[in-house]
Amino acid sequence: MDTPRNRERFIAGAVCPRCSEMDRIVVSVDGETRRCIACGFSEGRPEDNPLPLPTRVSRPAARRVETTAEVVKLLDPASSGKTEG
């Protein structure tokens, strides 16, 4: 019988990064390790504060461009070109 310290649970839909098998990843109850039951891949919990991946939004150049506000005039297409009387 499993003791609470070594129990594991399957993660639905998880794909192994090594063998690409789906639904073969188990995670320890404490969440510190994950492993693949198909190929034996094992990995510890990632560090708490990983560096963010650079994206086109997080680059400094993307934040430099600022659009100025412009006045917009809304026209009613039903009333354009019609005169009363």
Contacts in CASP RR format, 6 or more apart in sequence:
PFRMAT RR
TARGET T0000
AUTHOR 0000-0000-0000
METHOD contacts of the structure
MODEL  1
MDTPRNRERFIAGAVCPRCSEMDRIVVSVDGETRRCIACGFSEGRPEDNP
LPLPTRVSRPAARRVETTAEVVKLLDPASSGKTEG
4 29 0 8 1.000
5 29 0 8 1.000
5 30 0 8 1.000
6 28 0 8 1.000
7 28 0 8 1.000
7 29 0 8 1.000
8 26 0 8 1.000
8 27 0 8 1.000
8 28 0 8 1.000
8 29 0 8 1.000
8 35 0 8 1.000
9 26 0 8 1.000
9 27 0 8 1.000
9 29 0 8 1.000
10 23 0 8 1.000
10 25 0 8 1.000
10 26 0 8 1.000
11 25 0 8 1.000
11 26 0 8 1.000
11 27 0 8 1.000
11 34 0 8 1.000
12 23 0 8 1.000
13 22 0 8 1.000
13 23 0 8 1.000
14 22 0 8 1.000
14 23 0 8 1.000
14 24 0 8 1.000
14 25 0 8 1.000
14 34 0 8 1.000
15 21 0 8 1.000
15 22 0 8 1.000
15 25 0 8 1.000
16 22 0 8 1.000
16 24 0 8 1.000
16 25 0 8 1.000
16 36 0 8 1.000
16 38 0 8 1.000
16 39 0 8 1.000
16 41 0 8 1.000
17 41 0 8 1.000
17 43 0 8 1.000
18 36 0 8 1.000
18 39 0 8 1.000
18 40 0 8 1.000
18 41 0 8 1.000
19 36 0 8 1.000
19 38 0 8 1.000
19 39 0 8 1.000
19 41 0 8 1.000
21 36 0 8 1.000
21 38 0 8 1.000
21 39 0 8 1.000
24 36 0 8 1.000
24 37 0 8 1.000
24 38 0 8 1.000
24 39 0 8 1.000
25 34 0 8 1.000
25 35 0 8 1.000
25 36 0 8 1.000
25 37 0 8 1.000
26 34 0 8 1.000
26 35 0 8 1.000
26 36 0 8 1.000
26 37 0 8 1.000
27 33 0 8 1.000
27 34 0 8 1.000
28 34 0 8 1.000
31 45 0 8 1.000
32 44 0 8 1.000
32 45 0 8 1.000
33 42 0 8 1.000
33 43 0 8 1.000
33 44 0 8 1.000
33 45 0 8 1.000
34 42 0 8 1.000
34 43 0 8 1.000
34 44 0 8 1.000
35 41 0 8 1.000
35 42 0 8 1.000
35 43 0 8 1.000
36 42 0 8 1.000
52 58 0 8 1.000
56 62 0 8 1.000
END
